[in-house]
Amino acid sequence: MIWVLRHGDAEDGVGKEDIERKLTEKGERQSRDAGRALKRLGASIDVCLTSPAIRARDTARLACQELGVAVEEDRRLWEGDWDPFDLAAGRGDVILVGHEPDCTQAVAVATGSRVKMKKGGLAAFDDHILHAAFRPKDLRAIAGD
């Protein structure tokens, strides 16, 4: 299974490079909710690959703390237009943490499904079939906070 997680809500970053933007408190909560929801859903994750942007790295770290999953940076998730199958090849069940419009585009290209990945949103697919798409409020409800 490939899970695509868009980074959580982030600061506007006035005066910072885009890659340096941090999560807001809301973004941190969204990230923890995603991890707790994945755990409650019984997701079996082998590895998490994340963009090197601070907001994506922190989203990955917070979500994966709940799962006990290793996080690795992959620059392709920052550089735009990426292929989820290439990134996940040989890695087992993977979470890919990235940005818009790349997350939405990756799900569309992989599955043919039209979804809009909100900040903190999550989608799951394998074999070109979309199995789930969650808005942040859905993940919060599943997380049971």
Secondary structure in CASP SS format (residue, H / E / C, confidence):
PFRMAT SS
TARGET T0000
AUTHOR 0000-0000-0000
METHOD secondary structure of the structure
MODEL  1
M C 1.00
I E 1.00
W E 1.00
V E 1.00
L E 1.00
R E 1.00
H C 1.00
G C 1.00
D C 1.00
A E 1.00
E C 1.00
D C 1.00
G C 1.00
V C 1.00
G C 1.00
K C 1.00
E C 1.00
D H 1.00
I H 1.00
E H 1.00
R C 1.00
K C 1.00
L E 1.00
T C 1.00
E H 1.00
K H 1.00
G H 1.00
E H 1.00
R H 1.00
Q H 1.00
S H 1.00
R H 1.00
D H 1.00
A H 1.00
G H 1.00
R H 1.00
A H 1.00
L H 1.00
K H 1.00
R H 1.00
L C 1.00
G C 1.00
A C 1.00
S C 1.00
I C 1.00
D C 1.00
V E 1.00
C E 1.00
L E 1.00
T E 1.00
S C 1.00
P C 1.00
A C 1.00
I H 1.00
R H 1.00
A H 1.00
R H 1.00
D H 1.00
T H 1.00
A H 1.00
R H 1.00
L H 1.00
A H 1.00
C H 1.00
Q H 1.00
E C 1.00
L C 1.00
G C 1.00
V C 1.00
A C 1.00
V E 1.00
E E 1.00
E E 1.00
D C 1.00
R H 1.00
R H 1.00
L H 1.00
W C 1.00
E C 1.00
G C 1.00
D C 1.00
W C 1.00
D C 1.00
P H 1.00
F H 1.00
D H 1.00
L H 1.00
A H 1.00
A C 1.00
G C 1.00
R C 1.00
G C 1.00
D C 1.00
V E 1.00
I E 1.00
L E 1.00
V E 1.00
G E 1.00
H C 1.00
E C 1.00
P C 1.00
D H 1.00
C H 1.00
T H 1.00
Q H 1.00
A H 1.00
V H 1.00
A H 1.00
V H 1.00
A H 1.00
T H 1.00
G C 1.00
S C 1.00
R C 1.00
V C 1.00
K C 1.00
M C 1.00
K C 1.00
K C 1.00
G C 1.00
G C 1.00
L E 1.00
A E 1.00
A E 1.00
F E 1.00
D E 1.00
D C 1.00
H C 1.00
I E 1.00
L E 1.00
H E 1.00
A E 1.00
A E 1.00
F E 1.00
R C 1.00
P H 1.00
K H 1.00
D H 1.00
L H 1.00
R H 1.00
A H 1.00
I H 1.00
A H 1.00
G C 1.00
D C 1.00
END
